[in-house]
Amino acid sequence: MGERFIELSSDDLARYQMLMYANGSRGSSKRLLIVLQGMDASGKGGIVRHVFNQGNPMGMHYKGFGKPTEEELSHDFL
């Protein structure tokens, strides 16, 4: 089932990325930010690999964060 979803969604992801790039080259300031939060081994890396494999990596920026600091751990929100 997962392979079928990837097959179907890859064309859509590539098309949407191309449309966003085209709009950006015409002066649009719209951007898309995706934030993935989850425990270790929750599948975040698999999602990132899936998205990067379907689109053009030249139009994507990825930032991974390491272990939270003591101050960050003291907050109960993202």
PDB file of N, CA, C, O and CB in Angstrom:
ATOM      1  N   MET A   1       0.812  -1.186   0.000  1.00  0.00           N
ATOM      2  CA  MET A   1       0.000   0.000   0.000  1.00  0.00           C
ATOM      3  C   MET A   1       0.866   1.265   0.000  1.00  0.00           C
ATOM      4  O   MET A   1       0.553   2.225  -0.704  1.00  0.00           O
ATOM      5  CB  MET A   1      -0.929  -0.010   1.197  1.00  0.00           C
ATOM      6  N   GLY A   2       1.947   1.274   0.780  1.00  0.00           N
ATOM      7  CA  GLY A   2       2.824   2.432   0.840  1.00  0.00           C
ATOM      8  C   GLY A   2       3.467   2.750  -0.495  1.00  0.00           C
ATOM      9  O   GLY A   2       3.606   3.917  -0.862  1.00  0.00           O
ATOM     10  N   GLU A   3       3.863   1.709  -1.227  1.00  0.00           N
ATOM     11  CA  GLU A   3       4.487   1.929  -2.531  1.00  0.00           C
ATOM     12  C   GLU A   3       3.509   2.577  -3.502  1.00  0.00           C
ATOM     13  O   GLU A   3       3.898   3.426  -4.305  1.00  0.00           O
ATOM     14  CB  GLU A   3       5.003   0.606  -3.109  1.00  0.00           C
ATOM     15  N   ARG A   4       2.240   2.180  -3.432  1.00  0.00           N
ATOM     16  CA  ARG A   4       1.211   2.758  -4.316  1.00  0.00           C
ATOM     17  C   ARG A   4       1.006   4.236  -3.979  1.00  0.00           C
ATOM     18  O   ARG A   4       0.859   5.060  -4.881  1.00  0.00           O
ATOM     19  CB  ARG A   4      -0.137   1.979  -4.183  1.00  0.00           C
ATOM     20  N   PHE A   5       0.996   4.576  -2.693  1.00  0.00           N
ATOM     21  CA  PHE A   5       0.854   5.978  -2.290  1.00  0.00           C
ATOM     22  C   PHE A   5       2.023   6.800  -2.825  1.00  0.00           C
ATOM     23  O   PHE A   5       1.820   7.893  -3.355  1.00  0.00           O
ATOM     24  CB  PHE A   5       0.772   6.098  -0.749  1.00  0.00           C
ATOM     25  N   ILE A   6       3.238   6.285  -2.689  1.00  0.00           N
ATOM     26  CA  ILE A   6       4.420   7.006  -3.180  1.00  0.00           C
ATOM     27  C   ILE A   6       4.317   7.210  -4.686  1.00  0.00           C
ATOM     28  O   ILE A   6       4.630   8.288  -5.192  1.00  0.00           O
ATOM     29  CB  ILE A   6       5.721   6.239  -2.828  1.00  0.00           C
ATOM     30  N   GLU A   7       3.888   6.197  -5.391  1.00  0.00           N
ATOM     31  CA  GLU A   7       3.736   6.295  -6.844  1.00  0.00           C
ATOM     32  C   GLU A   7       2.731   7.386  -7.218  1.00  0.00           C
ATOM     33  O   GLU A   7       2.975   8.178  -8.129  1.00  0.00           O
ATOM     34  CB  GLU A   7       3.289   4.942  -7.429  1.00  0.00           C
ATOM     35  N   LEU A   8       1.611   7.421  -6.515  1.00  0.00           N
ATOM     36  CA  LEU A   8       0.569   8.412  -6.812  1.00  0.00           C
ATOM     37  C   LEU A   8       0.973   9.818  -6.381  1.00  0.00           C
ATOM     38  O   LEU A   8       0.701  10.787  -7.091  1.00  0.00           O
ATOM     39  CB  LEU A   8      -0.732   8.022  -6.127  1.00  0.00           C
ATOM     40  N   SER A   9       1.614   9.934  -5.232  1.00  0.00           N
ATOM     41  CA  SER A   9       1.911  11.261  -4.697  1.00  0.00           C
ATOM     42  C   SER A   9       3.144  11.902  -5.327  1.00  0.00           C
ATOM     43  O   SER A   9       3.277  13.125  -5.279  1.00  0.00           O
ATOM     44  CB  SER A   9       2.100  11.174  -3.209  1.00  0.00           C
ATOM     45  N   SER A  10       4.043  11.129  -5.911  1.00  0.00           N
ATOM     46  CA  SER A  10       5.277  11.709  -6.437  1.00  0.00           C
ATOM     47  C   SER A  10       5.004  12.707  -7.555  1.00  0.00           C
ATOM     48  O   SER A  10       5.646  13.755  -7.612  1.00  0.00           O
ATOM     49  CB  SER A  10       6.198  10.611  -6.942  1.00  0.00           C
ATOM     50  N   ASP A  11       4.072  12.403  -8.438  1.00  0.00           N
ATOM     51  CA  ASP A  11       3.742  13.343  -9.505  1.00  0.00           C
ATOM     52  C   ASP A  11       3.150  14.623  -8.942  1.00  0.00           C
ATOM     53  O   ASP A  11       3.480  15.717  -9.401  1.00  0.00           O
ATOM     54  CB  ASP A  11       2.769  12.709 -10.495  1.00  0.00           C
ATOM     55  N   ASP A  12       2.276  14.495  -7.949  1.00  0.00           N
ATOM     56  CA  ASP A  12       1.656  15.675  -7.343  1.00  0.00           C
ATOM     57  C   ASP A  12       2.690  16.542  -6.643  1.00  0.00           C
ATOM     58  O   ASP A  12       2.684  17.763  -6.802  1.00  0.00           O
ATOM     59  CB  ASP A  12       0.570  15.259  -6.353  1.00  0.00           C
ATOM     60  N   LEU A  13       3.580  15.924  -5.868  1.00  0.00           N
ATOM     61  CA  LEU A  13       4.608  16.699  -5.156  1.00  0.00           C
ATOM     62  C   LEU A  13       5.501  17.457  -6.133  1.00  0.00           C
ATOM     63  O   LEU A  13       5.790  18.634  -5.920  1.00  0.00           O
ATOM     64  CB  LEU A  13       5.464  15.774  -4.275  1.00  0.00           C
ATOM     65  N   ALA A  14       5.935  16.801  -7.188  1.00  0.00           N
ATOM     66  CA  ALA A  14       6.799  17.445  -8.180  1.00  0.00           C
ATOM     67  C   ALA A  14       6.059  18.583  -8.880  1.00  0.00           C
ATOM     68  O   ALA A  14       6.638  19.640  -9.130  1.00  0.00           O
ATOM     69  CB  ALA A  14       7.294  16.415  -9.216  1.00  0.00           C
ATOM     70  N   ARG A  15       4.786  18.372  -9.195  1.00  0.00           N
ATOM     71  CA  ARG A  15       4.000  19.407  -9.882  1.00  0.00           C
ATOM     72  C   ARG A  15       3.800  20.624  -8.979  1.00  0.00           C
ATOM     73  O   ARG A  15       3.973  21.758  -9.426  1.00  0.00           O
ATOM     74  CB  ARG A  15       2.629  18.843 -10.324  1.00  0.00           C
ATOM     75  N   TYR A  16       3.440  20.401  -7.718  1.00  0.00           N
ATOM     76  CA  TYR A  16       3.242  21.521  -6.802  1.00  0.00           C
ATOM     77  C   TYR A  16       4.534  22.293  -6.565  1.00  0.00           C
ATOM     78  O   TYR A  16       4.521  23.520  -6.462  1.00  0.00           O
ATOM     79  CB  TYR A  16       2.690  21.022  -5.478  1.00  0.00           C
ATOM     80  N   GLN A  17       5.639  21.577  -6.480  1.00  0.00           N
ATOM     81  CA  GLN A  17       6.914  22.264  -6.303  1.00  0.00           C
ATOM     82  C   GLN A  17       7.220  23.127  -7.524  1.00  0.00           C
ATOM     83  O   GLN A  17       7.689  24.256  -7.379  1.00  0.00           O
ATOM     84  CB  GLN A  17       8.051  21.249  -6.060  1.00  0.00           C
ATOM     85  N   MET A  18       6.964  22.615  -8.714  1.00  0.00           N
ATOM     86  CA  MET A  18       7.216  23.372  -9.937  1.00  0.00           C
ATOM     87  C   MET A  18       6.333  24.626  -9.994  1.00  0.00           C
ATOM     88  O   MET A  18       6.790  25.692 -10.405  1.00  0.00           O
ATOM     89  CB  MET A  18       6.967  22.485 -11.175  1.00  0.00           C
ATOM     90  N   LEU A  19       5.069  24.492  -9.581  1.00  0.00           N
ATOM     91  CA  LEU A  19       4.168  25.644  -9.563  1.00  0.00           C
ATOM     92  C   LEU A  19       4.633  26.699  -8.568  1.00  0.00           C
ATOM     93  O   LEU A  19       4.590  27.894  -8.860  1.00  0.00           O
ATOM     94  CB  LEU A  19       2.750  25.200  -9.225  1.00  0.00           C
ATOM     95  N   MET A  20       5.082  26.254  -7.379  1.00  0.00           N
ATOM     96  CA  MET A  20       5.584  27.216  -6.396  1.00  0.00           C
ATOM     97  C   MET A  20       6.837  27.920  -6.908  1.00  0.00           C
ATOM     98  O   MET A  20       7.008  29.117  -6.678  1.00  0.00           O
ATOM     99  CB  MET A  20       5.883  26.514  -5.065  1.00  0.00           C
ATOM    100  N   TYR A  21       7.707  27.199  -7.593  1.00  0.00           N
ATOM    101  CA  TYR A  21       8.917  27.799  -8.153  1.00  0.00           C
ATOM    102  C   TYR A  21       8.551  28.826  -9.223  1.00  0.00           C
ATOM    103  O   TYR A  21       9.103  29.926  -9.257  1.00  0.00           O
ATOM    104  CB  TYR A  21       9.842  26.710  -8.745  1.00  0.00           C
ATOM    105  N   ALA A  22       7.608  28.452 -10.098  1.00  0.00           N
ATOM    106  CA  ALA A  22       7.187  29.365 -11.160  1.00  0.00           C
ATOM    107  C   ALA A  22       6.578  30.635 -10.571  1.00  0.00           C
ATOM    108  O   ALA A  22       6.857  31.735 -11.048  1.00  0.00           O
ATOM    109  CB  ALA A  22       6.178  28.676 -12.095  1.00  0.00           C
ATOM    110  N   ASN A  23       5.753  30.491  -9.544  1.00  0.00           N
ATOM    111  CA  ASN A  23       5.162  31.664  -8.910  1.00  0.00           C
ATOM    112  C   ASN A  23       6.230  32.520  -8.242  1.00  0.00           C
ATOM    113  O   ASN A  23       6.143  33.748  -8.261  1.00  0.00           O
ATOM    114  CB  ASN A  23       4.109  31.244  -7.886  1.00  0.00           C
ATOM    115  N   GLY A  24       7.231  31.886  -7.653  1.00  0.00           N
ATOM    116  CA  GLY A  24       8.318  32.625  -7.022  1.00  0.00           C
ATOM    117  C   GLY A  24       9.140  33.407  -8.026  1.00  0.00           C
ATOM    118  O   GLY A  24       9.600  34.507  -7.722  1.00  0.00           O
ATOM    119  N   SER A  25       9.333  32.862  -9.214  1.00  0.00           N
ATOM    120  CA  SER A  25      10.102  33.570 -10.241  1.00  0.00           C
ATOM    121  C   SER A  25       9.328  34.764 -10.794  1.00  0.00           C
ATOM    122  O   SER A  25       9.910  35.632 -11.443  1.00  0.00           O
ATOM    123  CB  SER A  25      10.472  32.616 -11.380  1.00  0.00           C
ATOM    124  N   ARG A  26       8.016  34.812 -10.542  1.00  0.00           N
ATOM    125  CA  ARG A  26       7.195  35.952 -10.970  1.00  0.00           C
ATOM    126  C   ARG A  26       6.959  36.930  -9.823  1.00  0.00           C
ATOM    127  O   ARG A  26       6.131  37.834  -9.934  1.00  0.00           O
ATOM    128  CB  ARG A  26       5.851  35.463 -11.522  1.00  0.00           C
ATOM    129  N   GLY A  27       7.680  36.750  -8.729  1.00  0.00           N
ATOM    130  CA  GLY A  27       7.629  37.714  -7.639  1.00  0.00           C
ATOM    131  C   GLY A  27       6.798  37.316  -6.440  1.00  0.00           C
ATOM    132  O   GLY A  27       6.697  38.092  -5.489  1.00  0.00           O
ATOM    133  N   SER A  28       6.205  36.152  -6.445  1.00  0.00           N
ATOM    134  CA  SER A  28       5.408  35.732  -5.290  1.00  0.00           C
ATOM    135  C   SER A  28       6.328  35.474  -4.099  1.00  0.00           C
ATOM    136  O   SER A  28       7.407  34.900  -4.243  1.00  0.00           O
ATOM    137  CB  SER A  28       4.576  34.460  -5.623  1.00  0.00           C
ATOM    138  N   SER A  29       5.885  35.907  -2.928  1.00  0.00           N
ATOM    139  CA  SER A  29       6.689  35.695  -1.723  1.00  0.00           C
ATOM    140  C   SER A  29       6.157  34.528  -0.900  1.00  0.00           C
ATOM    141  O   SER A  29       6.594  34.329   0.233  1.00  0.00           O
ATOM    142  CB  SER A  29       6.716  36.965  -0.871  1.00  0.00           C
ATOM    143  N   LYS A  30       5.236  33.763  -1.440  1.00  0.00           N
ATOM    144  CA  LYS A  30       4.668  32.629  -0.710  1.00  0.00           C
ATOM    145  C   LYS A  30       5.689  31.514  -0.575  1.00  0.00           C
ATOM    146  O   LYS A  30       6.422  31.204  -1.514  1.00  0.00           O
ATOM    147  CB  LYS A  30       3.407  32.110  -1.412  1.00  0.00           C
ATOM    148  N   ARG A  31       5.724  30.919   0.603  1.00  0.00           N
ATOM    149  CA  ARG A  31       6.627  29.809   0.897  1.00  0.00           C
ATOM    150  C   ARG A  31       5.847  28.752   1.656  1.00  0.00           C
ATOM    151  O   ARG A  31       4.737  29.002   2.126  1.00  0.00           O
ATOM    152  CB  ARG A  31       7.873  30.283   1.713  1.00  0.00           C
ATOM    153  N   LEU A  32       6.428  27.586   1.771  1.00  0.00           N
ATOM    154  CA  LEU A  32       5.820  26.504   2.518  1.00  0.00           C
ATOM    155  C   LEU A  32       6.819  26.025   3.559  1.00  0.00           C
ATOM    156  O   LEU A  32       7.965  25.718   3.230  1.00  0.00           O
ATOM    157  CB  LEU A  32       5.381  25.345   1.580  1.00  0.00           C
ATOM    158  N   LEU A  33       6.393  25.961   4.800  1.00  0.00           N
ATOM    159  CA  LEU A  33       7.218  25.469   5.897  1.00  0.00           C
ATOM    160  C   LEU A  33       6.528  24.246   6.475  1.00  0.00           C
ATOM    161  O   LEU A  33       5.354  24.293   6.839  1.00  0.00           O
ATOM    162  CB  LEU A  33       7.443  26.569   6.994  1.00  0.00           C
ATOM    163  N   ILE A  34       7.261  23.166   6.552  1.00  0.00           N
ATOM    164  CA  ILE A  34       6.738  21.937   7.134  1.00  0.00           C
ATOM    165  C   ILE A  34       7.564  21.635   8.376  1.00  0.00           C
ATOM    166  O   ILE A  34       8.791  21.566   8.307  1.00  0.00           O
ATOM    167  CB  ILE A  34       6.782  20.744   6.109  1.00  0.00           C
ATOM    168  N   VAL A  35       6.906  21.458   9.493  1.00  0.00           N
ATOM    169  CA  VAL A  35       7.580  21.139  10.747  1.00  0.00           C
ATOM    170  C   VAL A  35       7.144  19.741  11.158  1.00  0.00           C
ATOM    171  O   VAL A  35       5.952  19.469  11.300  1.00  0.00           O
ATOM    172  CB  VAL A  35       7.253  22.195  11.866  1.00  0.00           C
ATOM    173  N   LEU A  36       8.104  18.870  11.345  1.00  0.00           N
ATOM    174  CA  LEU A  36       7.829  17.510  11.795  1.00  0.00           C
ATOM    175  C   LEU A  36       8.359  17.362  13.216  1.00  0.00           C
ATOM    176  O   LEU A  36       9.538  17.599  13.482  1.00  0.00           O
ATOM    177  CB  LEU A  36       8.474  16.450  10.838  1.00  0.00           C
ATOM    178  N   GLN A  37       7.488  16.975  14.105  1.00  0.00           N
ATOM    179  CA  GLN A  37       7.902  16.761  15.488  1.00  0.00           C
ATOM    180  C   GLN A  37       7.448  15.378  15.909  1.00  0.00           C
ATOM    181  O   GLN A  37       6.296  15.002  15.692  1.00  0.00           O
ATOM    182  CB  GLN A  37       7.319  17.854  16.437  1.00  0.00           C
ATOM    183  N   GLY A  38       8.339  14.633  16.499  1.00  0.00           N
ATOM    184  CA  GLY A  38       7.986  13.299  16.967  1.00  0.00           C
ATOM    185  C   GLY A  38       9.101  12.712  17.799  1.00  0.00           C
ATOM    186  O   GLY A  38      10.229  13.205  17.799  1.00  0.00           O
ATOM    187  N   MET A  39       8.771  11.666  18.500  1.00  0.00           N
ATOM    188  CA  MET A  39       9.754  10.960  19.314  1.00  0.00           C
ATOM    189  C   MET A  39      10.756  10.251  18.400  1.00  0.00           C
ATOM    190  O   MET A  39      10.537  10.143  17.194  1.00  0.00           O
ATOM    191  CB  MET A  39       9.059   9.944  20.265  1.00  0.00           C
ATOM    192  N   ASP A  40      11.850   9.774  18.982  1.00  0.00           N
ATOM    193  CA  ASP A  40      12.814   8.991  18.218  1.00  0.00           C
ATOM    194  C   ASP A  40      12.111   7.791  17.591  1.00  0.00           C
ATOM    195  O   ASP A  40      11.231   7.187  18.206  1.00  0.00           O
ATOM    196  CB  ASP A  40      13.990   8.529  19.118  1.00  0.00           C
ATOM    197  N   ALA A  41      12.497   7.456  16.384  1.00  0.00           N
ATOM    198  CA  ALA A  41      11.970   6.307  15.638  1.00  0.00           C
ATOM    199  C   ALA A  41      10.478   6.441  15.328  1.00  0.00           C
ATOM    200  O   ALA A  41       9.775   5.439  15.201  1.00  0.00           O
ATOM    201  CB  ALA A  41      12.212   5.028  16.421  1.00  0.00           C
ATOM    202  N   SER A  42       9.990   7.703  15.207  1.00  0.00           N
ATOM    203  CA  SER A  42       8.576   7.898  14.892  1.00  0.00           C
ATOM    204  C   SER A  42       8.320   8.010  13.390  1.00  0.00           C
ATOM    205  O   SER A  42       7.166   8.093  12.970  1.00  0.00           O
ATOM    206  CB  SER A  42       8.062   9.139  15.588  1.00  0.00           C
ATOM    207  N   GLY A  43       9.373   8.012  12.577  1.00  0.00           N
ATOM    208  CA  GLY A  43       9.192   8.040  11.130  1.00  0.00           C
ATOM    209  C   GLY A  43       9.464   9.372  10.463  1.00  0.00           C
ATOM    210  O   GLY A  43       9.186   9.535   9.275  1.00  0.00           O
ATOM    211  N   LYS A  44      10.001  10.324  11.199  1.00  0.00           N
ATOM    212  CA  LYS A  44      10.284  11.640  10.625  1.00  0.00           C
ATOM    213  C   LYS A  44      11.273  11.537   9.470  1.00  0.00           C
ATOM    214  O   LYS A  44      11.084  12.172   8.432  1.00  0.00           O
ATOM    215  CB  LYS A  44      10.831  12.582  11.698  1.00  0.00           C
ATOM    216  N   GLY A  45      12.310  10.753   9.642  1.00  0.00           N
ATOM    217  CA  GLY A  45      13.324  10.608   8.588  1.00  0.00           C
ATOM    218  C   GLY A  45      12.752   9.996   7.323  1.00  0.00           C
ATOM    219  O   GLY A  45      13.124  10.394   6.219  1.00  0.00           O
ATOM    220  N   GLY A  46      11.861   9.041   7.467  1.00  0.00           N
ATOM    221  CA  GLY A  46      11.225   8.422   6.308  1.00  0.00           C
ATOM    222  C   GLY A  46      10.376   9.409   5.535  1.00  0.00           C
ATOM    223  O   GLY A  46      10.350   9.383   4.305  1.00  0.00           O
ATOM    224  N   ILE A  47       9.684  10.274   6.246  1.00  0.00           N
ATOM    225  CA  ILE A  47       8.875  11.293   5.586  1.00  0.00           C
ATOM    226  C   ILE A  47       9.766  12.259   4.816  1.00  0.00           C
ATOM    227  O   ILE A  47       9.475  12.605   3.671  1.00  0.00           O
ATOM    228  CB  ILE A  47       8.020  12.056   6.613  1.00  0.00           C
ATOM    229  N   VAL A  48      10.849  12.689   5.447  1.00  0.00           N
ATOM    230  CA  VAL A  48      11.777  13.617   4.791  1.00  0.00           C
ATOM    231  C   VAL A  48      12.365  12.972   3.537  1.00  0.00           C
ATOM    232  O   VAL A  48      12.414  13.605   2.482  1.00  0.00           O
ATOM    233  CB  VAL A  48      12.912  14.039   5.763  1.00  0.00           C
ATOM    234  N   ARG A  49      12.807  11.726   3.640  1.00  0.00           N
ATOM    235  CA  ARG A  49      13.360  11.044   2.463  1.00  0.00           C
ATOM    236  C   ARG A  49      12.325  10.945   1.354  1.00  0.00           C
ATOM    237  O   ARG A  49      12.649  11.160   0.186  1.00  0.00           O
ATOM    238  CB  ARG A  49      13.860   9.642   2.838  1.00  0.00           C
ATOM    239  N   HIS A  50      11.098  10.627   1.700  1.00  0.00           N
ATOM    240  CA  HIS A  50      10.032  10.509   0.706  1.00  0.00           C
ATOM    241  C   HIS A  50       9.836  11.836  -0.023  1.00  0.00           C
ATOM    242  O   HIS A  50       9.776  11.864  -1.252  1.00  0.00           O
ATOM    243  CB  HIS A  50       8.713  10.063   1.372  1.00  0.00           C
ATOM    244  N   VAL A  51       9.735  12.929   0.723  1.00  0.00           N
ATOM    245  CA  VAL A  51       9.484  14.231   0.102  1.00  0.00           C
ATOM    246  C   VAL A  51      10.668  14.656  -0.759  1.00  0.00           C
ATOM    247  O   VAL A  51      10.474  15.118  -1.884  1.00  0.00           O
ATOM    248  CB  VAL A  51       9.202  15.295   1.175  1.00  0.00           C
ATOM    249  N   PHE A  52      11.892  14.506  -0.251  1.00  0.00           N
ATOM    250  CA  PHE A  52      13.062  14.922  -1.015  1.00  0.00           C
ATOM    251  C   PHE A  52      13.254  14.072  -2.265  1.00  0.00           C
ATOM    252  O   PHE A  52      13.747  14.576  -3.274  1.00  0.00           O
ATOM    253  CB  PHE A  52      14.303  14.852  -0.149  1.00  0.00           C
ATOM    254  N   ASN A  53      12.883  12.816  -2.222  1.00  0.00           N
ATOM    255  CA  ASN A  53      13.034  11.961  -3.399  1.00  0.00           C
ATOM    256  C   ASN A  53      12.021  12.280  -4.488  1.00  0.00           C
ATOM    257  O   ASN A  53      12.266  11.973  -5.654  1.00  0.00           O
ATOM    258  CB  ASN A  53      12.907  10.512  -3.002  1.00  0.00           C
ATOM    259  N   GLN A  54      10.897  12.884  -4.144  1.00  0.00           N
ATOM    260  CA  GLN A  54       9.847  13.138  -5.116  1.00  0.00           C
ATOM    261  C   GLN A  54      10.000  14.480  -5.818  1.00  0.00           C
ATOM    262  O   GLN A  54       9.515  14.643  -6.938  1.00  0.00           O
ATOM    263  CB  GLN A  54       8.511  13.074  -4.445  1.00  0.00           C
ATOM    264  N   GLY A  55      10.652  15.426  -5.196  1.00  0.00           N
ATOM    265  CA  GLY A  55      10.784  16.763  -5.772  1.00  0.00           C
ATOM    266  C   GLY A  55      12.208  17.066  -6.166  1.00  0.00           C
ATOM    267  O   GLY A  55      13.082  16.201  -6.123  1.00  0.00           O
ATOM    268  N   ASN A  56      12.426  18.295  -6.548  1.00  0.00           N
ATOM    269  CA  ASN A  56      13.757  18.760  -6.918  1.00  0.00           C
ATOM    270  C   ASN A  56      14.451  19.275  -5.662  1.00  0.00           C
ATOM    271  O   ASN A  56      14.011  20.277  -5.099  1.00  0.00           O
ATOM    272  CB  ASN A  56      13.688  19.869  -8.020  1.00  0.00           C
ATOM    273  N   PRO A  57      15.516  18.625  -5.205  1.00  0.00           N
ATOM    274  CA  PRO A  57      16.180  19.047  -3.971  1.00  0.00           C
ATOM    275  C   PRO A  57      16.775  20.450  -4.043  1.00  0.00           C
ATOM    276  O   PRO A  57      17.060  21.049  -3.007  1.00  0.00           O
ATOM    277  CB  PRO A  57      17.263  18.072  -3.628  1.00  0.00           C
ATOM    278  N   MET A  58      16.966  20.984  -5.252  1.00  0.00           N
ATOM    279  CA  MET A  58      17.497  22.348  -5.380  1.00  0.00           C
ATOM    280  C   MET A  58      16.510  23.381  -4.838  1.00  0.00           C
ATOM    281  O   MET A  58      16.914  24.489  -4.484  1.00  0.00           O
ATOM    282  CB  MET A  58      17.825  22.657  -6.848  1.00  0.00           C
ATOM    283  N   GLY A  59      15.238  23.038  -4.771  1.00  0.00           N
ATOM    284  CA  GLY A  59      14.239  23.972  -4.282  1.00  0.00           C
ATOM    285  C   GLY A  59      13.808  23.706  -2.857  1.00  0.00           C
ATOM    286  O   GLY A  59      12.795  24.239  -2.406  1.00  0.00           O
ATOM    287  N   MET A  60      14.565  22.887  -2.140  1.00  0.00           N
ATOM    288  CA  MET A  60      14.201  22.544  -0.766  1.00  0.00           C
ATOM    289  C   MET A  60      15.360  22.831   0.175  1.00  0.00           C
ATOM    290  O   MET A  60      16.528  22.709  -0.197  1.00  0.00           O
ATOM    291  CB  MET A  60      13.785  21.066  -0.666  1.00  0.00           C
ATOM    292  N   HIS A  61      15.023  23.208   1.384  1.00  0.00           N
ATOM    293  CA  HIS A  61      16.024  23.424   2.429  1.00  0.00           C
ATOM    294  C   HIS A  61      15.600  22.591   3.627  1.00  0.00           C
ATOM    295  O   HIS A  61      14.434  22.604   4.021  1.00  0.00           O
ATOM    296  CB  HIS A  61      16.164  24.954   2.807  1.00  0.00           C
ATOM    297  N   TYR A  62      16.539  21.878   4.197  1.00  0.00           N
ATOM    298  CA  TYR A  62      16.259  20.975   5.314  1.00  0.00           C
ATOM    299  C   TYR A  62      17.120  21.361   6.493  1.00  0.00           C
ATOM    300  O   TYR A  62      18.320  21.593   6.343  1.00  0.00           O
ATOM    301  CB  TYR A  62      16.506  19.502   4.921  1.00  0.00           C
ATOM    302  N   LYS A  63      16.518  21.431   7.664  1.00  0.00           N
ATOM    303  CA  LYS A  63      17.271  21.732   8.880  1.00  0.00           C
ATOM    304  C   LYS A  63      16.868  20.732   9.950  1.00  0.00           C
ATOM    305  O   LYS A  63      15.715  20.711  10.380  1.00  0.00           O
ATOM    306  CB  LYS A  63      17.020  23.200   9.362  1.00  0.00           C
ATOM    307  N   GLY A  64      17.787  19.923  10.370  1.00  0.00           N
ATOM    308  CA  GLY A  64      17.543  18.980  11.452  1.00  0.00           C
ATOM    309  C   GLY A  64      18.030  19.571  12.764  1.00  0.00           C
ATOM    310  O   GLY A  64      19.021  20.302  12.785  1.00  0.00           O
ATOM    311  N   PHE A  65      17.357  19.267  13.841  1.00  0.00           N
ATOM    312  CA  PHE A  65      17.738  19.774  15.150  1.00  0.00           C
ATOM    313  C   PHE A  65      18.165  18.606  16.019  1.00  0.00           C
ATOM    314  O   PHE A  65      17.591  17.520  15.950  1.00  0.00           O
ATOM    315  CB  PHE A  65      16.576  20.561  15.811  1.00  0.00           C
ATOM    316  N   GLY A  66      19.157  18.838  16.817  1.00  0.00           N
ATOM    317  CA  GLY A  66      19.670  17.804  17.698  1.00  0.00           C
ATOM    318  C   GLY A  66      18.917  17.752  19.017  1.00  0.00           C
ATOM    319  O   GLY A  66      17.783  18.217  19.135  1.00  0.00           O
ATOM    320  N   LYS A  67      19.569  17.185  19.977  1.00  0.00           N
ATOM    321  CA  LYS A  67      18.992  17.027  21.311  1.00  0.00           C
ATOM    322  C   LYS A  67      18.656  18.403  21.893  1.00  0.00           C
ATOM    323  O   LYS A  67      19.465  19.327  21.813  1.00  0.00           O
ATOM    324  CB  LYS A  67      19.969  16.260  22.246  1.00  0.00           C
ATOM    325  N   PRO A  68      17.449  18.540  22.485  1.00  0.00           N
ATOM    326  CA  PRO A  68      17.067  19.832  23.056  1.00  0.00           C
ATOM    327  C   PRO A  68      17.930  20.205  24.262  1.00  0.00           C
ATOM    328  O   PRO A  68      18.427  19.339  24.981  1.00  0.00           O
ATOM    329  CB  PRO A  68      15.599  19.809  23.462  1.00  0.00           C
ATOM    330  N   THR A  69      18.092  21.501  24.463  1.00  0.00           N
ATOM    331  CA  THR A  69      18.836  21.994  25.622  1.00  0.00           C
ATOM    332  C   THR A  69      17.963  21.849  26.871  1.00  0.00           C
ATOM    333  O   THR A  69      16.778  21.528  26.775  1.00  0.00           O
ATOM    334  CB  THR A  69      19.275  23.483  25.417  1.00  0.00           C
ATOM    335  N   GLU A  70      18.563  22.091  28.048  1.00  0.00           N
ATOM    336  CA  GLU A  70      17.810  22.019  29.304  1.00  0.00           C
ATOM    337  C   GLU A  70      16.659  23.032  29.309  1.00  0.00           C
ATOM    338  O   GLU A  70      15.559  22.730  29.769  1.00  0.00           O
ATOM    339  CB  GLU A  70      18.746  22.270  30.507  1.00  0.00           C
ATOM    340  N   GLU A  71      16.924  24.228  28.795  1.00  0.00           N
ATOM    341  CA  GLU A  71      15.869  25.252  28.736  1.00  0.00           C
ATOM    342  C   GLU A  71      14.727  24.805  27.821  1.00  0.00           C
ATOM    343  O   GLU A  71      13.556  24.966  28.164  1.00  0.00           O
ATOM    344  CB  GLU A  71      16.449  26.598  28.242  1.00  0.00           C
ATOM    345  N   GLU A  72      15.066  24.247  26.660  1.00  0.00           N
ATOM    346  CA  GLU A  72      14.027  23.772  25.735  1.00  0.00           C
ATOM    347  C   GLU A  72      13.216  22.646  26.361  1.00  0.00           C
ATOM    348  O   GLU A  72      12.004  22.570  26.163  1.00  0.00           O
ATOM    349  CB  GLU A  72      14.656  23.295  24.414  1.00  0.00           C
ATOM    350  N   LEU A  73      13.871  21.780  27.106  1.00  0.00           N
ATOM    351  CA  LEU A  73      13.159  20.684  27.759  1.00  0.00           C
ATOM    352  C   LEU A  73      12.196  21.176  28.842  1.00  0.00           C
ATOM    353  O   LEU A  73      11.234  20.485  29.179  1.00  0.00           O
ATOM    354  CB  LEU A  73      14.153  19.713  28.363  1.00  0.00           C
ATOM    355  N   SER A  74      12.453  22.364  29.385  1.00  0.00           N
ATOM    356  CA  SER A  74      11.588  22.886  30.437  1.00  0.00           C
ATOM    357  C   SER A  74      10.253  23.393  29.901  1.00  0.00           C
ATOM    358  O   SER A  74       9.322  23.626  30.672  1.00  0.00           O
ATOM    359  CB  SER A  74      12.292  23.997  31.174  1.00  0.00           C
ATOM    360  N   HIS A  75      10.155  23.565  28.578  1.00  0.00           N
ATOM    361  CA  HIS A  75       8.898  24.016  27.954  1.00  0.00           C
ATOM    362  C   HIS A  75       8.087  22.803  27.497  1.00  0.00           C
ATOM    363  O   HIS A  75       8.649  21.816  27.022  1.00  0.00           O
ATOM    364  CB  HIS A  75       9.183  24.969  26.744  1.00  0.00           C
ATOM    365  N   ASP A  76       6.774  22.884  27.644  1.00  0.00           N
ATOM    366  CA  ASP A  76       5.934  21.762  27.226  1.00  0.00           C
ATOM    367  C   ASP A  76       5.278  22.011  25.864  1.00  0.00           C
ATOM    368  O   ASP A  76       4.204  21.477  25.587  1.00  0.00           O
ATOM    369  CB  ASP A  76       4.861  21.498  28.275  1.00  0.00           C
ATOM    370  N   PHE A  77       5.905  22.800  25.034  1.00  0.00           N
ATOM    371  CA  PHE A  77       5.380  23.106  23.703  1.00  0.00           C
ATOM    372  C   PHE A  77       6.511  23.123  22.694  1.00  0.00           C
ATOM    373  O   PHE A  77       7.685  23.109  23.065  1.00  0.00           O
ATOM    374  CB  PHE A  77       4.638  24.457  23.700  1.00  0.00           C
ATOM    375  N   LEU A  78       6.159  23.152  21.427  1.00  0.00           N
ATOM    376  CA  LEU A  78       7.156  23.152  20.353  1.00  0.00           C
ATOM    377  C   LEU A  78       7.976  24.411  20.365  1.00  0.00           C
ATOM    378  O   LEU A  78       8.863  24.578  19.528  1.00  0.00           O
ATOM    379  CB  LEU A  78       6.491  22.992  19.004  1.00  0.00           C
TER     380      LEU A  78
END
